[in-house]
Amino acid sequence: MDTTQLLKGVLDAAVLAVVADEDGYGYDVVRRLRAAGLVEVGDASVYGTLRRLYSGGMLTSYVVPSDEGPHRKYYGINAQGRAMLDTQRKEWQEFSGTLTGLLTTEGAA
């Protein structure tokens, strides 16, 4: 199964979940997603998702100076983002439960 297509559909929820756990900058979010098992997630996809969620009002941002290089832009989840994440969690539970039922039913054609 090509998981890249599945990932496109759930990347917003995955990024929101990671940022809800702890604020993070772009590559930090990528690293945590990969550590969680989403090894195929692309850097550009995550950076684009962070920008889109921020533009959509789901995330806040702030800049932290860095001694090792350029300043880092951190993202944090806000109330609107938490509401969206809660909705996406419920939708995922329903969807994954339905699909699991379909895939594990004996005699399914």
C-alpha positions as CSV (number, residue, x, y, z in Angstrom):
1,M,0.0,0.0,0.0
2,D,1.3,3.5,-0.9
3,T,1.3,5.2,2.5
4,T,2.2,8.6,0.9
5,Q,-1.3,9.0,-0.3
6,L,-2.7,8.2,3.2
7,L,-0.3,10.6,4.8
8,K,-1.5,13.5,2.6
9,G,-5.0,13.0,4.0
10,V,-3.9,13.0,7.7
11,L,-0.9,15.3,7.8
12,D,-2.9,18.2,9.2
13,A,-4.0,16.1,12.1
14,A,-0.5,14.6,12.7
15,V,1.1,18.0,12.7
16,L,-1.5,19.4,15.1
17,A,-1.1,16.4,17.4
18,V,2.7,16.9,17.5
19,V,2.5,20.6,18.1
20,A,-0.3,20.1,20.7
21,D,2.2,17.9,22.6
22,E,4.9,20.5,22.6
23,D,5.7,23.7,20.5
24,G,8.2,23.1,17.8
25,Y,10.1,24.6,14.8
26,G,9.8,23.1,11.3
27,Y,12.5,20.5,11.4
28,D,11.7,19.5,15.0
29,V,8.2,18.7,13.9
30,V,9.5,16.6,11.0
31,R,11.8,14.8,13.4
32,R,9.1,14.0,15.9
33,L,6.7,12.8,13.1
34,R,9.4,10.5,11.8
35,A,10.2,9.2,15.3
36,A,6.5,8.4,15.8
37,G,6.6,6.2,12.7
38,L,5.8,8.5,9.8
39,V,9.2,7.9,8.2
40,E,8.0,8.9,4.7
41,V,6.9,12.4,5.7
42,G,8.7,15.0,3.6
43,D,10.3,18.1,5.0
44,A,8.5,20.4,2.4
45,S,5.1,18.8,3.2
46,V,5.5,19.5,6.9
47,Y,6.8,23.1,6.4
48,G,3.9,23.8,4.0
49,T,1.4,22.3,6.4
50,L,2.7,24.4,9.3
51,R,2.4,27.6,7.1
52,R,-1.1,26.7,6.0
53,L,-2.3,25.9,9.5
54,Y,-0.7,29.1,10.8
55,S,-2.4,31.1,8.0
56,G,-5.7,29.3,8.8
57,G,-5.6,30.5,12.4
58,M,-4.9,27.1,13.9
59,L,-1.3,27.8,15.1
60,T,0.5,30.7,16.7
61,S,4.2,31.4,16.1
62,Y,7.1,33.1,17.7
63,V,10.8,33.4,17.0
64,V,13.6,32.1,19.2
65,P,17.2,33.2,18.7
66,S,19.7,30.4,18.1
67,D,23.4,30.5,18.8
68,E,24.1,27.7,16.3
69,G,22.5,29.4,13.2
70,P,19.5,31.4,12.1
71,H,16.7,32.2,14.5
72,R,14.0,29.5,14.7
73,K,10.3,30.0,14.1
74,Y,8.4,28.0,16.7
75,Y,4.7,27.0,16.2
76,G,2.2,26.4,19.0
77,I,-1.4,25.3,18.9
78,N,-4.2,27.7,19.9
79,A,-7.8,27.2,20.9
80,Q,-9.0,27.0,17.2
81,G,-6.3,24.4,16.4
82,R,-7.3,22.3,19.5
83,A,-10.9,22.4,18.4
84,M,-9.8,21.2,14.9
85,L,-7.6,18.5,16.3
86,D,-10.5,17.2,18.5
87,T,-12.7,17.1,15.5
88,Q,-10.1,15.3,13.4
89,R,-9.5,12.8,16.2
90,K,-13.2,11.9,16.3
91,E,-13.4,11.6,12.5
92,W,-10.3,9.4,12.5
93,Q,-11.7,7.1,15.1
94,E,-14.9,6.6,13.1
95,F,-13.1,6.2,9.8
96,S,-10.4,3.8,11.1
97,G,-13.0,1.8,13.0
98,T,-15.1,1.4,9.8
99,L,-12.1,0.5,7.7
100,T,-10.8,-2.0,10.3
101,G,-14.2,-3.7,10.3
102,L,-14.1,-3.9,6.5
103,L,-10.6,-5.3,6.3
104,T,-11.0,-7.9,9.1
105,T,-14.4,-9.2,8.3
106,E,-14.2,-12.9,7.3
107,G,-15.6,-13.6,4.0
108,A,-15.4,-10.1,2.7
109,A,-15.2,-10.1,-1.0
